[in-house]
Amino acid sequence: MDLGFLLQALIPSWNSVAVLLIFFAYLAIAGSILPGKLVPGATLQDGSRLYYRCNGLRALILLVGLLGIGSKMNFVSPTVISDRGLELLSATFIFSFL
């Protein structure tokens, strides 16, 4: 693998940023809408607890289903993640510091 190609692949494109933002928006919407068991979190300093909705498996199944339907309708490419893997990695790394 050429070093120039590797460095070029690490620069996130606008498409990879859009894919990542759409994924974050999906996680926010699915996490707030999908039903799930409420589980108490760790005890906070004031003695109270936050409760978390465990719906990750449902969100994953819905995401795979939506991607399958979108792929069948030629709306989204099934290889979008593998085609832009390094760009998505660097965009995620940049977002983690923002």
N, CA, C and O atoms as a GROMACS GRO file, in nm:
protein
  392
    1MET      N    1   0.085  -0.117   0.000
    1MET     CA    2   0.000   0.000   0.000
    1MET      C    3   0.090   0.124   0.000
    1MET      O    4   0.186   0.132   0.077
    2ASP      N    5   0.058   0.215  -0.085
    2ASP     CA    6   0.135   0.338  -0.100
    2ASP      C    7   0.105   0.433   0.016
    2ASP      O    8  -0.010   0.446   0.059
    3LEU      N    9   0.210   0.500   0.067
    3LEU     CA   10   0.193   0.592   0.179
    3LEU      C   11   0.105   0.711   0.140
    3LEU      O   12   0.024   0.758   0.221
    4GLY      N   13   0.120   0.760   0.018
    4GLY     CA   14   0.037   0.871  -0.028
    4GLY      C   15  -0.110   0.834  -0.032
    4GLY      O   16  -0.196   0.914   0.005
    5PHE      N   17  -0.138   0.712  -0.078
    5PHE     CA   18  -0.277   0.665  -0.081
    5PHE      C   19  -0.334   0.654   0.060
    5PHE      O   20  -0.449   0.691   0.085
    6LEU      N   21  -0.252   0.604   0.152
    6LEU     CA   22  -0.297   0.589   0.290
    6LEU      C   23  -0.326   0.724   0.353
    6LEU      O   24  -0.428   0.740   0.421
    7LEU      N   25  -0.239   0.821   0.332
    7LEU     CA   26  -0.262   0.954   0.388
    7LEU      C   27  -0.384   1.021   0.325
    7LEU      O   28  -0.459   1.091   0.393
    8GLN      N   29  -0.403   0.999   0.194
    8GLN     CA   30  -0.520   1.056   0.128
    8GLN      C   31  -0.649   0.992   0.179
    8GLN      O   32  -0.751   1.059   0.192
    9ALA      N   33  -0.644   0.862   0.208
    9ALA     CA   34  -0.763   0.791   0.256
    9ALA      C   35  -0.798   0.831   0.398
    9ALA      O   36  -0.912   0.814   0.440
   10LEU      N   37  -0.703   0.884   0.474
   10LEU     CA   38  -0.730   0.925   0.611
   10LEU      C   39  -0.798   1.061   0.621
   10LEU      O   40  -0.847   1.098   0.728
   11ILE      N   41  -0.800   1.136   0.512
   11ILE     CA   42  -0.868   1.266   0.512
   11ILE      C   43  -1.016   1.242   0.485
   11ILE      O   44  -1.053   1.194   0.378
   12PRO      N   45  -1.103   1.275   0.581
   12PRO     CA   46  -1.245   1.244   0.562
   12PRO      C   47  -1.308   1.331   0.453
   12PRO      O   48  -1.284   1.452   0.447
   13SER      N   49  -1.388   1.268   0.369
   13SER     CA   50  -1.462   1.342   0.267
   13SER      C   51  -1.596   1.387   0.326
   13SER      O   52  -1.634   1.344   0.434
   14TRP      N   53  -1.664   1.473   0.252
   14TRP     CA   54  -1.795   1.519   0.298
   14TRP      C   55  -1.895   1.404   0.299
   14TRP      O   56  -1.987   1.402   0.381
   15ASN      N   57  -1.877   1.308   0.208
   15ASN     CA   58  -1.967   1.193   0.207
   15ASN      C   59  -1.952   1.109   0.333
   15ASN      O   60  -2.051   1.063   0.389
   16SER      N   61  -1.829   1.088   0.377
   16SER     CA   62  -1.808   1.009   0.499
   16SER      C   63  -1.860   1.083   0.621
   16SER      O   64  -1.912   1.021   0.714
   17VAL      N   65  -1.846   1.215   0.624
   17VAL     CA   66  -1.900   1.294   0.734
   17VAL      C   67  -2.052   1.286   0.734
   17VAL      O   68  -2.114   1.276   0.840
   18ALA      N   69  -2.113   1.290   0.615
   18ALA     CA   70  -2.259   1.279   0.605
   18ALA      C   71  -2.307   1.142   0.652
   18ALA      O   72  -2.407   1.132   0.722
   19VAL      N   73  -2.236   1.036   0.613
   19VAL     CA   74  -2.272   0.901   0.658
   19VAL      C   75  -2.266   0.893   0.810
   19VAL      O   76  -2.355   0.835   0.873
   20LEU      N   77  -2.163   0.949   0.868
   20LEU     CA   78  -2.147   0.945   1.013
   20LEU      C   79  -2.255   1.027   1.084
   20LEU      O   80  -2.308   0.984   1.187
   21LEU      N   81  -2.288   1.145   1.032
   21LEU     CA   82  -2.393   1.227   1.092
   21LEU      C   83  -2.530   1.161   1.082
   21LEU      O   84  -2.611   1.168   1.174
   22ILE      N   85  -2.556   1.096   0.969
   22ILE     CA   86  -2.682   1.023   0.953
   22ILE      C   87  -2.690   0.908   1.053
   22ILE      O   88  -2.795   0.882   1.110
   23PHE      N   89  -2.577   0.839   1.073
   23PHE     CA   90  -2.574   0.729   1.170
   23PHE      C   91  -2.597   0.780   1.312
   23PHE      O   92  -2.671   0.719   1.388
   24PHE      N   93  -2.535   0.893   1.348
   24PHE     CA   94  -2.556   0.951   1.481
   24PHE      C   95  -2.702   0.993   1.499
   24PHE      O   96  -2.759   0.972   1.606
   25ALA      N   97  -2.761   1.052   1.395
   25ALA     CA   98  -2.902   1.092   1.403
   25ALA      C   99  -2.991   0.969   1.417
   25ALA      O  100  -3.087   0.970   1.494
   26TYR      N  101  -2.959   0.863   1.344
   26TYR     CA  102  -3.036   0.739   1.358
   26TYR      C  103  -3.027   0.685   1.500
   26TYR      O  104  -3.129   0.646   1.558
   27LEU      N  105  -2.908   0.684   1.557
   27LEU     CA  106  -2.891   0.634   1.694
   27LEU      C  107  -2.972   0.717   1.794
   27LEU      O  108  -3.033   0.662   1.886
   28ALA      N  109  -2.974   0.849   1.775
   28ALA     CA  110  -3.049   0.935   1.867
   28ALA      C  111  -3.199   0.910   1.854
   28ALA      O  112  -3.270   0.901   1.955
   29ILE      N  113  -3.247   0.898   1.732
   29ILE     CA  114  -3.390   0.877   1.711
   29ILE      C  115  -3.432   0.737   1.756
   29ILE      O  116  -3.532   0.721   1.827
   30ALA      N  117  -3.356   0.636   1.715
   30ALA     CA  118  -3.391   0.498   1.752
   30ALA      C  119  -3.379   0.477   1.903
   30ALA      O  120  -3.460   0.406   1.962
   31GLY      N  121  -3.280   0.538   1.965
   31GLY     CA  122  -3.263   0.522   2.108
   31GLY      C  123  -3.375   0.584   2.189
   31GLY      O  124  -3.404   0.539   2.300
   32SER      N  125  -3.436   0.688   2.136
   32SER     CA  126  -3.544   0.753   2.210
   32SER      C  127  -3.682   0.697   2.176
   32SER      O  128  -3.774   0.711   2.256
   33ILE      N  129  -3.698   0.635   2.060
   33ILE     CA  130  -3.830   0.587   2.018
   33ILE      C  131  -3.850   0.438   2.048
   33ILE      O  132  -3.957   0.399   2.095
   34LEU      N  133  -3.750   0.356   2.022
   34LEU     CA  134  -3.768   0.211   2.036
   34LEU      C  135  -3.789   0.172   2.181
   34LEU      O  136  -3.725   0.226   2.270
   35PRO      N  137  -3.879   0.077   2.206
   35PRO     CA  138  -3.902   0.034   2.344
   35PRO      C  139  -3.786  -0.053   2.394
   35PRO      O  140  -3.714  -0.114   2.316
   36GLY      N  141  -3.772  -0.055   2.524
   36GLY     CA  142  -3.668  -0.136   2.586
   36GLY      C  143  -3.684  -0.137   2.736
   36GLY      O  144  -3.751  -0.052   2.793
   37LYS      N  145  -3.621  -0.233   2.798
   37LYS     CA  146  -3.626  -0.246   2.943
   37LYS      C  147  -3.547  -0.133   3.008
   37LYS      O  148  -3.434  -0.105   2.966
   38LEU      N  149  -3.605  -0.068   3.109
   38LEU     CA  150  -3.534   0.037   3.182
   38LEU      C  151  -3.446  -0.027   3.288
   38LEU      O  152  -3.492  -0.106   3.371
   39VAL      N  153  -3.318   0.007   3.284
   39VAL     CA  154  -3.219  -0.051   3.375
   39VAL      C  155  -3.155   0.062   3.453
   39VAL      O  156  -3.113   0.161   3.394
   40PRO      N  157  -3.145   0.049   3.586
   40PRO     CA  158  -3.080   0.155   3.665
   40PRO      C  159  -2.929   0.156   3.642
   40PRO      O  160  -2.866   0.051   3.632
   41GLY      N  161  -2.875   0.276   3.634
   41GLY     CA  162  -2.731   0.292   3.618
   41GLY      C  163  -2.661   0.298   3.752
   41GLY      O  164  -2.718   0.263   3.856
   42ALA      N  165  -2.538   0.342   3.749
   42ALA     CA  166  -2.459   0.353   3.872
   42ALA      C  167  -2.517   0.462   3.962
   42ALA      O  168  -2.583   0.555   3.915
   43THR      N  169  -2.492   0.449   4.090
   43THR     CA  170  -2.537   0.549   4.187
   43THR      C  171  -2.451   0.674   4.173
   43THR      O  172  -2.329   0.667   4.173
   44LEU      N  173  -2.518   0.789   4.163
   44LEU     CA  174  -2.447   0.916   4.149
   44LEU      C  175  -2.405   0.968   4.286
   44LEU      O  176  -2.440   0.909   4.388
   45GLN      N  177  -2.331   1.077   4.288
   45GLN     CA  178  -2.281   1.133   4.414
   45GLN      C  179  -2.394   1.177   4.506
   45GLN      O  180  -2.381   1.169   4.629
   46ASP      N  181  -2.504   1.224   4.448
   46ASP     CA  182  -2.616   1.268   4.532
   46ASP      C  183  -2.709   1.154   4.573
   46ASP      O  184  -2.811   1.178   4.637
   47GLY      N  185  -2.675   1.030   4.537
   47GLY     CA  186  -2.754   0.914   4.576
   47GLY      C  187  -2.860   0.874   4.475
   47GLY      O  188  -2.920   0.767   4.490
   48SER      N  189  -2.883   0.955   4.374
   48SER     CA  190  -2.984   0.921   4.274
   48SER      C  191  -2.923   0.832   4.166
   48SER      O  192  -2.802   0.810   4.162
   49ARG      N  193  -3.008   0.782   4.081
   49ARG     CA  194  -2.964   0.697   3.971
   49ARG      C  195  -3.027   0.743   3.841
   49ARG      O  196  -3.141   0.791   3.839
   50LEU      N  197  -2.953   0.729   3.734
   50LEU     CA  198  -3.008   0.749   3.601
   50LEU      C  199  -3.056   0.615   3.549
   50LEU      O  200  -2.997   0.511   3.579
   51TYR      N  201  -3.163   0.617   3.471
   51TYR     CA  202  -3.216   0.494   3.414
   51TYR      C  203  -3.191   0.493   3.264
   51TYR      O  204  -3.210   0.595   3.197
   52TYR      N  205  -3.148   0.379   3.213
   52TYR     CA  206  -3.114   0.365   3.073
   52TYR      C  207  -3.207   0.264   3.007
   52TYR      O  208  -3.242   0.161   3.066
   53ARG      N  209  -3.247   0.294   2.885
   53ARG     CA  210  -3.333   0.204   2.810
   53ARG      C  211  -3.244   0.110   2.728
   53ARG      O  212  -3.167   0.155   2.644
   54CYS      N  213  -3.255  -0.018   2.753
   54CYS     CA  214  -3.175  -0.119   2.682
   54CYS      C  215  -3.250  -0.161   2.555
   54CYS      O  216  -3.332  -0.253   2.558
   55ASN      N  217  -3.221  -0.094   2.446
   55ASN     CA  218  -3.286  -0.126   2.319
   55ASN      C  219  -3.184  -0.136   2.206
   55ASN      O  220  -3.218  -0.114   2.089
   56GLY      N  221  -3.061  -0.168   2.238
   56GLY     CA  222  -2.956  -0.174   2.137
   56GLY      C  223  -2.976  -0.282   2.034
   56GLY      O  224  -2.950  -0.260   1.916
   57LEU      N  225  -3.024  -0.399   2.076
   57LEU     CA  226  -3.046  -0.508   1.981
   57LEU      C  227  -3.159  -0.472   1.884
   57LEU      O  228  -3.149  -0.499   1.764
   58ARG      N  229  -3.263  -0.411   1.935
   58ARG     CA  230  -3.372  -0.368   1.847
   58ARG      C  231  -3.324  -0.261   1.748
   58ARG      O  232  -3.363  -0.262   1.632
   59ALA      N  233  -3.241  -0.170   1.796
   59ALA     CA  234  -3.187  -0.066   1.707
   59ALA      C  235  -3.098  -0.128   1.599
   59ALA      O  236  -3.102  -0.084   1.484
   60LEU      N  237  -3.019  -0.228   1.635
   60LEU     CA  238  -2.933  -0.295   1.538
   60LEU      C  239  -3.016  -0.369   1.434
   60LEU      O  240  -2.987  -0.360   1.314
   61ILE      N  241  -3.117  -0.442   1.478
   61ILE     CA  242  -3.202  -0.516   1.384
   61ILE      C  243  -3.275  -0.421   1.291
   61ILE      O  244  -3.286  -0.448   1.171
   62LEU      N  245  -3.325  -0.310   1.344
   62LEU     CA  246  -3.391  -0.210   1.259
   62LEU      C  247  -3.293  -0.149   1.160
   62LEU      O  248  -3.328  -0.129   1.044
   63LEU      N  249  -3.171  -0.119   1.204
   63LEU     CA  250  -3.070  -0.062   1.114
   63LEU      C  251  -3.036  -0.158   1.001
   63LEU      O  252  -3.029  -0.117   0.885
   64VAL      N  253  -3.014  -0.285   1.033
   64VAL     CA  254  -2.983  -0.384   0.930
   64VAL      C  255  -3.100  -0.398   0.833
   64VAL      O  256  -3.080  -0.409   0.712
   65GLY      N  257  -3.222  -0.397   0.885
   65GLY     CA  258  -3.339  -0.404   0.799
   65GLY      C  259  -3.352  -0.283   0.708
   65GLY      O  260  -3.380  -0.298   0.589
   66LEU      N  261  -3.330  -0.165   0.763
   66LEU     CA  262  -3.337  -0.043   0.681
   66LEU      C  263  -3.228  -0.040   0.575
   66LEU      O  264  -3.252   0.001   0.462
   67LEU      N  265  -3.108  -0.085   0.611
   67LEU     CA  266  -2.999  -0.090   0.513
   67LEU      C  267  -3.028  -0.194   0.404
   67LEU      O  268  -2.995  -0.173   0.288
   68GLY      N  269  -3.089  -0.307   0.443
   68GLY     CA  270  -3.126  -0.408   0.344
   68GLY      C  271  -3.231  -0.356   0.247
   68GLY      O  272  -3.220  -0.378   0.126
   69ILE      N  273  -3.332  -0.288   0.299
   69ILE     CA  274  -3.436  -0.230   0.212
   69ILE      C  275  -3.376  -0.121   0.124
   69ILE      O  276  -3.406  -0.115   0.005
   70GLY      N  277  -3.292  -0.036   0.183
   70GLY     CA  278  -3.229   0.070   0.104
   70GLY      C  279  -3.137   0.016  -0.003
   70GLY      O  280  -3.126   0.074  -0.111
   71SER      N  281  -3.070  -0.095   0.026
   71SER     CA  282  -2.983  -0.158  -0.073
   71SER      C  283  -3.064  -0.221  -0.185
   71SER      O  284  -3.027  -0.213  -0.302
   72LYS      N  285  -3.174  -0.284  -0.149
   72LYS     CA  286  -3.260  -0.348  -0.250
   72LYS      C  287  -3.322  -0.245  -0.344
   72LYS      O  288  -3.343  -0.272  -0.462
   73MET      N  289  -3.351  -0.126  -0.290
   73MET     CA  290  -3.411  -0.019  -0.371
   73MET      C  291  -3.305   0.069  -0.438
   73MET      O  292  -3.340   0.170  -0.498
   74ASN      N  293  -3.178   0.031  -0.428
   74ASN     CA  294  -3.065   0.107  -0.484
   74ASN      C  295  -3.058   0.248  -0.427
   74ASN      O  296  -3.015   0.342  -0.496
   75PHE      N  297  -3.099   0.263  -0.302
   75PHE     CA  298  -3.091   0.393  -0.236
   75PHE      C  299  -2.956   0.411  -0.167
   75PHE      O  300  -2.902   0.521  -0.163
   76VAL      N  301  -2.902   0.302  -0.115
   76VAL     CA  302  -2.773   0.306  -0.047
   76VAL      C  303  -2.692   0.185  -0.093
   76VAL      O  304  -2.747   0.078  -0.118
   77SER      N  305  -2.562   0.204  -0.105
   77SER     CA  306  -2.473   0.095  -0.146
   77SER      C  307  -2.443   0.006  -0.025
   77SER      O  308  -2.415   0.058   0.083
   78PRO      N  309  -2.448  -0.126  -0.042
   78PRO     CA  310  -2.416  -0.213   0.072
   78PRO      C  311  -2.268  -0.209   0.110
   78PRO      O  312  -2.231  -0.258   0.217
   79THR      N  313  -2.184  -0.152   0.026
   79THR     CA  314  -2.041  -0.146   0.055
   79THR      C  315  -1.995  -0.006   0.096
   79THR      O  316  -1.876   0.024   0.090
   80VAL      N  317  -2.088   0.079   0.137
   80VAL     CA  318  -2.052   0.217   0.168
   80VAL      C  319  -1.955   0.224   0.286
   80VAL      O  320  -1.869   0.312   0.289
   81ILE      N  321  -1.966   0.134   0.381
   81ILE     CA  322  -1.877   0.136   0.497
   81ILE      C  323  -1.739   0.086   0.460
   81ILE      O  324  -1.639   0.145   0.500
   82SER      N  325  -1.733  -0.023   0.384
   82SER     CA  326  -1.602  -0.076   0.348
   82SER      C  327  -1.531   0.012   0.244
   82SER      O  328  -1.408   0.019   0.243
   83ASP      N  329  -1.607   0.079   0.159
   83ASP     CA  330  -1.545   0.168   0.060
   83ASP      C  331  -1.481   0.290   0.125
   83ASP      O  332  -1.380   0.340   0.076
   84ARG      N  333  -1.538   0.337   0.234
   84ARG     CA  334  -1.490   0.458   0.300
   84ARG      C  335  -1.443   0.430   0.442
   84ARG      O  336  -1.459   0.515   0.530
   85GLY      N  337  -1.386   0.314   0.465
   85GLY     CA  338  -1.349   0.272   0.599
   85GLY      C  339  -1.252   0.365   0.669
   85GLY      O  340  -1.277   0.405   0.783
   86LEU      N  341  -1.142   0.401   0.603
   86LEU     CA  342  -1.043   0.488   0.667
   86LEU      C  343  -1.096   0.630   0.684
   86LEU      O  344  -1.065   0.698   0.782
   87GLU      N  345  -1.176   0.675   0.588
   87GLU     CA  346  -1.236   0.808   0.601
   87GLU      C  347  -1.333   0.813   0.719
   87GLU      O  348  -1.335   0.910   0.794
   88LEU      N  349  -1.413   0.708   0.734
   88LEU     CA  350  -1.505   0.702   0.848
   88LEU      C  351  -1.430   0.692   0.979
   88LEU      O  352  -1.471   0.750   1.080
   89LEU      N  353  -1.319   0.618   0.978
   89LEU     CA  354  -1.238   0.607   1.099
   89LEU      C  355  -1.182   0.743   1.140
   89LEU      O  356  -1.189   0.780   1.257
   90SER      N  357  -1.127   0.816   1.046
   90SER     CA  358  -1.070   0.947   1.080
   90SER      C  359  -1.179   1.048   1.114
   90SER      O  360  -1.159   1.133   1.201
   91ALA      N  361  -1.295   1.041   1.047
   91ALA     CA  362  -1.405   1.132   1.082
   91ALA      C  363  -1.456   1.103   1.222
   91ALA      O  364  -1.488   1.196   1.297
   92THR      N  365  -1.465   0.976   1.259
   92THR     CA  366  -1.507   0.940   1.394
   92THR      C  367  -1.406   0.988   1.497
   92THR      O  368  -1.443   1.036   1.604
   93PHE      N  369  -1.279   0.976   1.464
   93PHE     CA  370  -1.174   1.023   1.553
   93PHE      C  371  -1.182   1.174   1.572
   93PHE      O  372  -1.165   1.223   1.684
   94ILE      N  373  -1.207   1.248   1.465
   94ILE     CA  374  -1.220   1.394   1.474
   94ILE      C  375  -1.343   1.431   1.556
   94ILE      O  376  -1.336   1.521   1.640
   95PHE      N  377  -1.457   1.362   1.533
   95PHE     CA  378  -1.579   1.391   1.608
   95PHE      C  379  -1.563   1.362   1.756
   95PHE      O  380  -1.629   1.424   1.839
   96SER      N  381  -1.476   1.268   1.791
   96SER     CA  382  -1.459   1.234   1.933
   96SER      C  383  -1.393   1.348   2.010
   96SER      O  384  -1.404   1.353   2.133
   97PHE      N  385  -1.325   1.437   1.941
   97PHE     CA  386  -1.262   1.550   2.008
   97PHE      C  387  -1.347   1.676   2.005
   97PHE      O  388  -1.314   1.774   2.073
   98LEU      N  389  -1.454   1.677   1.928
   98LEU     CA  390  -1.540   1.796   1.919
   98LEU      C  391  -1.641   1.801   2.030
   98LEU      O  392  -1.721   1.894   2.037
   0.00000   0.00000   0.00000
